[in-house]
Amino acid sequence: MTVEANFDGLVGPTHNYGGLGSGNLASLSNAQSVSNPRQAALQGLAKAKALADLGLTQGILPPHERPYLPKLRQDGLTGNDDQVLFQAANRTPQLLQTYSSAAAMWTANAATVSPSADTADGRVHFTPANLVAQPHRSIEGPVTARILRAVFSNTSYFHHHPPLPIGMNFTDEGAANHTRLARSYGDPGIELFVWGRKANDFTADPYLPRQSYEASAEVARLHGVLRPVFAKQHPAAIAAGVFHNDVIAVGDRDFFLHHELAFADPHLIERLRSIFGDGLITHMITNEQVPLADAIGSYVFNSQLVAIDGRRVLVAPDDVDNYPNVRAAIDAIDAIDEIVTFDLRQSMRNGGGPACLRLRVVLTEDELANTNQACLLTPDLFSDLTDWVHRYYRDRLTPDDLGDYELLAESKAALHELTGILHLGEIYDFQKTE
């Protein structure tokens, strides 16, 4: 039996609204407002538990340490942690904001994952995203690599690649620009890699396309993907603020849902059908039904498509109910059996919906058995994590609080305990130096 496991990223104790995501309209519009880390973490856990209760295989990935003091030291700040934090808050507050980003919670950007059924060597392949298009996210790759190796450690089943080389020719944003289509999870699939520009193609778009063709092609080559398809994002979508393909399209097994302006190639669906063969179901929502602004505002395409007892379920943010045209458009899709919504307001205000919060990993029975079992969500783990959040997380955080040494100490204590709960070992820099 082969399953698709969704590994959700836990929101960290320093969850804040930095407004750092160029092109991410929700993030920019809520910049510097007060956040609620406790509520954000509990909202994410509630969604994960609800899906696990429905029978899905659900995993948890830990937050990254923030503020990330190693980068502040690389930028010339010296002294003990308290002194470095004081200097950052008082001399370089923008750097402190950058290295305090909460964006690692969106594990759709953590890596690109190719299931063993799709690869030449029959192993699951992981490439952590380098995220070099955004300074606040470019620091994530090395820690993400450590986390993934701690969760998927058996090299007989899992092949870990390093992030792609740093450089604007290889801008890689991970699974947010990657969709897999297959008759079932265990069958060989098509891997759709979506890109926004080619090397040295710097367009006049108001938002620089984040994913390069070269990065997508290199990941597909490294993974040994047997049936890759490459497609360019529609420039109109990028210009409107569609910074990742998962904001405008979503697929699962033999069903693909997309917006009319998702792709530049008007013949993409024909290409996919010719490779997939009979049985591929597609549904296009037109720009007349749902204008780009409403697609972005509701994050309807940033929903999770999941299979529950043979039924297709769309896991959507409850923001879709604020857009009658969006709700009507998805209610009219015959291929979707049920729509469930969740309150993810803390994440949505920072620019990420249900699909942003999870990394999809298709696993055979043996691969799942060789995955770190402590990271798979159970009622006991949910109870432990809920208690952990209540003990360590604040219910109010302002941008000025990022310079609070007590917050740093609280966060370190929380993350150190979490690595014990999830049996991850020493994955954080501070654990290796203290």
C-alpha positions in Angstrom: 0.0 0.0 0.0 1.3 3.5 -0.9 0.1 6.6 0.8 0.6 10.3 0.4 1.8 11.7 3.8 1.4 15.4 4.5 4.2 16.8 6.7 3.0 20.1 8.1 5.4 22.7 9.4 4.9 23.7 13.0 4.6 27.5 13.4 7.5 28.8 15.5 7.3 30.7 18.8 8.5 33.8 17.1 5.7 33.9 14.5 5.6 37.5 13.3 4.4 39.6 10.4 7.6 40.9 8.8 6.1 41.8 5.5 9.3 40.5 3.8 7.8 38.4 1.0 8.1 40.3 -2.3 5.1 39.6 -4.4 3.1 38.1 -1.5 0.3 40.6 -1.1 -1.1 39.2 2.1 2.3 39.3 3.7 2.9 42.9 2.6 -0.5 44.2 3.6 -0.1 42.9 7.2 3.5 44.0 7.7 4.5 45.0 11.2 1.1 44.2 12.8 0.7 42.3 16.0 0.8 38.5 15.7 -0.4 35.7 18.0 2.2 32.8 17.8 0.1 30.6 20.1 -3.0 30.9 18.1 -1.0 30.3 14.8 0.5 27.1 16.1 -2.8 25.8 17.5 -4.6 26.6 14.2 -2.0 24.6 12.2 -2.1 21.7 14.6 -5.9 21.6 14.6 -5.9 21.3 10.8 -3.3 18.6 10.9 -5.2 16.6 13.6 -8.5 16.9 11.7 -6.9 15.4 8.6 -5.2 12.7 10.6 -8.6 11.9 12.2 -10.0 11.5 8.7 -7.5 8.8 8.1 -4.7 10.6 6.3 -1.1 10.0 7.1 0.0 13.2 8.8 3.5 14.2 9.8 5.0 17.2 11.7 8.2 19.1 10.9 9.7 21.4 13.4 10.2 25.2 13.2 13.5 26.8 12.4 15.3 28.7 15.1 14.6 32.4 15.0 16.1 34.9 15.3 18.9 33.2 13.5 21.9 34.5 15.3 24.6 32.7 13.2 23.7 34.9 10.3 23.8 38.0 12.5 27.3 37.0 13.5 28.3 36.5 9.9 27.1 40.0 9.2 29.6 41.4 11.8 27.8 41.4 15.1 29.8 40.1 18.0 29.5 39.1 21.6 27.3 36.7 23.5 23.7 36.1 22.3 22.3 38.9 24.4 24.8 41.3 23.0 24.3 40.2 19.4 20.5 40.6 19.8 20.9 44.0 21.4 23.2 45.2 18.6 20.8 43.9 16.0 17.7 45.5 17.5 19.4 48.9 17.9 21.8 49.1 15.0 20.4 46.9 12.2 16.7 46.3 12.9 16.0 45.3 9.3 18.6 42.5 9.5 17.0 41.3 12.8 13.6 41.3 11.0 15.1 39.4 8.1 16.6 36.7 10.3 13.5 36.5 12.4 11.2 35.5 9.5 8.4 33.1 10.3 8.3 31.8 6.6 9.9 28.4 7.3 6.5 27.3 8.6 5.5 26.9 5.0 6.9 23.5 4.2 5.6 23.5 0.7 8.8 25.5 0.1 11.0 23.2 2.1 12.0 20.9 -0.7 11.0 19.2 -3.9 10.1 15.5 -3.3 10.0 12.8 -6.0 8.4 9.5 -5.0 10.2 6.2 -5.7 7.7 5.2 -8.4 8.9 8.2 -10.5 12.7 7.9 -10.1 15.3 5.9 -12.0 16.9 4.4 -8.8 13.5 3.6 -7.1 14.2 5.8 -4.1 12.4 8.8 -2.7 14.5 11.9 -3.6 14.6 15.2 -1.7 16.2 18.5 -2.7 15.8 21.3 -0.1 14.9 24.6 -1.8 17.6 27.2 -1.8 15.0 30.0 -1.8 17.7 32.5 -2.9 15.1 34.9 -4.5 14.2 36.1 -1.0 16.9 37.1 1.5 14.8 36.2 4.5 14.2 32.7 3.1 17.7 32.0 1.7 18.9 31.0 5.2 16.5 28.0 5.4 18.2 25.4 3.1 20.9 23.9 5.4 18.5 23.5 8.4 15.8 22.1 6.2 18.3 19.5 5.0 19.2 18.5 8.5 15.5 18.1 9.4 14.7 16.0 6.4 17.7 13.8 7.0 16.5 13.3 10.6 13.0 12.3 9.5 13.9 10.3 6.4 17.3 8.8 7.4 17.5 5.4 5.8 19.6 5.8 2.6 18.3 2.5 1.2 15.0 4.2 0.7 15.7 8.0 0.7 18.2 10.0 -1.3 19.0 13.5 -0.1 20.5 16.1 -2.4 22.0 19.4 -1.1 20.2 22.6 -2.1 21.0 23.8 -5.6 24.0 26.2 -6.0 23.4 29.8 -4.8 22.8 32.1 -7.7 19.9 33.8 -9.5 20.2 31.2 -12.4 19.1 28.5 -10.0 16.3 30.1 -7.9 14.4 27.2 -6.4 11.3 27.5 -4.4 10.5 23.8 -3.8 7.3 21.9 -4.0 5.2 25.1 -4.2 6.0 24.9 -8.0 5.8 21.1 -8.3 2.7 18.9 -8.9 2.5 15.2 -9.3 -0.2 13.5 -11.3 -0.7 9.7 -11.3 -3.5 7.1 -11.6 -2.8 6.2 -7.9 -0.1 7.2 -5.4 1.8 4.0 -6.1 1.7 4.2 -9.9 4.5 6.0 -11.9 3.5 9.6 -12.3 4.0 12.8 -14.2 6.0 15.4 -12.3 5.0 18.9 -13.4 7.7 21.5 -12.7 6.4 25.1 -13.1 8.9 28.0 -13.7 8.6 31.7 -14.1 11.7 32.7 -16.0 14.9 31.4 -17.6 18.4 32.3 -16.6 19.3 36.0 -17.1 15.7 36.7 -18.2 14.9 39.7 -15.9 11.5 40.9 -17.0 9.7 44.1 -16.3 7.2 42.3 -14.1 6.4 44.1 -10.8 7.4 40.9 -9.0 10.5 39.0 -10.1 9.5 35.4 -11.0 11.0 33.2 -8.2 11.4 29.8 -9.9 13.8 29.4 -12.8 13.5 26.9 -15.5 17.1 25.9 -14.9 16.4 25.1 -11.3 13.4 22.9 -12.1 15.3 21.1 -14.8 18.3 20.4 -12.5 16.1 19.0 -9.7 14.3 16.7 -12.2 17.7 15.6 -13.5 19.2 15.0 -10.0 16.1 13.0 -9.0 16.2 10.9 -12.1 12.5 11.8 -12.8 11.3 9.5 -15.6 8.4 11.7 -16.8 9.0 15.3 -16.1 7.0 18.1 -17.7 8.0 21.7 -17.6 5.6 24.6 -17.9 5.9 28.4 -17.6 3.7 30.4 -15.3 1.5 32.9 -17.0 3.1 36.4 -16.8 -0.2 37.9 -16.0 -0.5 35.7 -12.9 3.0 36.6 -11.7 2.3 40.3 -12.3 -0.9 40.0 -10.2 1.0 38.5 -7.3 1.0 34.8 -7.9 4.4 34.2 -6.5 4.1 30.4 -6.5 2.2 28.0 -8.7 0.3 26.5 -5.7 -1.5 29.9 -5.5 -3.1 29.3 -8.9 -3.2 25.5 -9.4 -3.5 22.2 -7.4 -3.5 18.6 -8.4 -3.8 15.2 -6.8 -3.5 11.7 -8.4 -5.7 11.9 -11.6 -7.3 15.3 -11.0 -5.9 18.7 -11.8 -7.6 22.0 -10.9 -6.2 25.3 -12.3 -7.1 28.9 -13.1 -7.4 30.0 -16.7 -4.3 32.2 -16.3 -2.1 29.7 -14.5 0.1 28.8 -17.4 1.6 30.5 -20.4 1.2 27.4 -22.7 -2.5 27.2 -23.8 -1.8 23.6 -24.8 -0.4 22.4 -21.5 -3.5 20.3 -20.6 -3.2 18.5 -24.0 0.4 17.8 -23.3 -0.4 16.3 -19.9 -3.2 14.2 -21.3 -0.9 12.8 -24.1 1.6 11.7 -21.5 -0.8 10.6 -18.8 -3.1 8.7 -21.1 -6.8 8.0 -20.5 -8.3 9.0 -17.1 -6.8 12.4 -16.4 -9.6 14.7 -15.1 -9.0 18.5 -15.3 -11.1 21.5 -14.3 -10.3 25.1 -15.3 -11.8 28.0 -13.4 -12.1 30.9 -15.7 -11.0 34.5 -15.0 -14.6 35.5 -15.5 -15.7 33.2 -12.7 -12.9 34.1 -10.4 -10.7 37.0 -11.3 -7.0 36.7 -10.3 -7.5 39.2 -7.5 -10.2 36.9 -5.9 -8.1 33.8 -6.5 -5.2 35.4 -4.6 -7.4 37.0 -1.9 -9.2 33.8 -1.1 -6.2 31.5 -1.6 -8.7 28.9 -3.1 -6.1 27.2 -5.2 -3.8 27.0 -2.2 -6.1 24.3 -0.9 -5.1 20.7 -0.3 -6.6 18.1 -2.5 -6.6 14.8 -0.6 -8.0 11.3 -1.0 -10.2 10.0 1.8 -11.8 6.6 1.3 -11.7 7.0 -2.4 -13.3 10.5 -2.3 -11.7 13.7 -3.4 -11.7 16.3 -0.6 -10.7 19.9 -1.0 -9.2 21.3 2.2 -9.6 25.1 1.9 -9.1 28.2 4.0 -12.3 29.5 5.4 -11.6 32.8 3.6 -13.2 31.2 0.5 -16.6 31.8 2.2 -15.9 35.6 2.0 -16.0 35.4 -1.8 -19.4 34.1 -3.1 -18.1 33.7 -6.6 -15.1 31.6 -5.4 -17.4 29.4 -3.3 -19.8 29.0 -6.2 -17.0 28.0 -8.5 -15.6 25.2 -6.3 -19.1 24.0 -5.3 -19.8 23.4 -9.0 -16.8 21.1 -9.5 -18.3 17.6 -10.0 -14.9 15.8 -9.4 -14.7 17.2 -5.8 -16.8 15.2 -3.4 -16.5 17.4 -0.3 -15.1 20.8 0.7 -13.9 21.3 4.2 -12.6 24.7 5.5 -10.3 25.7 8.3 -9.5 28.9 10.2 -5.9 29.5 9.4 -6.1 33.3 9.8 -2.7 33.7 11.4 -1.0 31.9 8.5 -3.2 33.6 5.9 -2.3 37.0 7.1 1.3 36.2 6.5 0.5 34.9 3.0 0.1 31.1 3.4 -2.9 28.8 3.2 -3.4 25.1 3.8 -1.2 23.9 0.9 1.6 26.2 2.0 1.8 24.5 5.4 2.5 21.0 4.1 5.1 19.0 2.2 3.6 16.1 0.3 5.7 12.8 0.5 4.4 9.7 -1.2 5.6 6.7 0.6 5.3 2.9 0.2 4.6 0.8 3.2 8.3 0.0 3.7 9.3 3.7 3.2 6.7 4.8 5.7 8.0 2.2 8.2 11.5 3.6 7.8 10.3 7.2 8.4 10.9 8.7 11.9 7.8 7.5 13.6 8.0 10.1 16.3 7.1 12.7 13.6 3.9 11.1 12.6 0.9 12.7 14.2 -1.0 10.5 16.7 -3.5 11.6 19.4 -0.7 11.4 22.0 1.6 13.5 19.9 -1.1 16.0 19.3 -1.7 16.3 23.0 2.0 16.6 23.7 2.5 19.3 21.1 -0.6 21.2 22.2 0.7 21.2 25.8 4.1 22.3 24.5 2.7 25.2 22.6 0.7 26.4 25.6 3.8 26.3 27.8 6.1 28.2 25.5 4.3 30.3 23.1 3.2 33.9 23.6 -0.3 35.1 22.6 1.0 38.5 21.4 4.1 39.5 19.6 5.1 42.9 18.2 8.0 43.6 15.8 9.9 45.2 18.8 9.6 41.9 20.7 12.1 40.3 18.3 14.9 42.0 20.2 13.8 40.6 23.5 16.4 38.3 24.9 13.7 36.5 27.1 11.9 35.6 23.8 15.1 34.2 22.4 15.6 32.1 25.6 12.0 30.9 25.5 12.4 29.9 21.9 15.6 28.0 22.4 14.1 26.1 25.4 11.0 25.3 23.3 12.9 24.0 20.3 15.3 22.0 22.4 12.4 20.2 24.1 10.7 19.7 20.7 13.7 17.9 19.3 13.3 15.4 22.1 9.6 15.0 21.5 10.2 14.3 17.8 13.4 12.3 18.2 15.3 14.5 15.9 18.7 14.8 17.6 20.7 18.1 17.5 19.4 19.8 14.4 19.7 23.4 15.6 22.9 25.5 15.6 22.4 26.5 19.2 22.3 22.9 20.2 25.8 22.3 18.7 27.3 25.3 20.4 25.9 25.2 23.9 
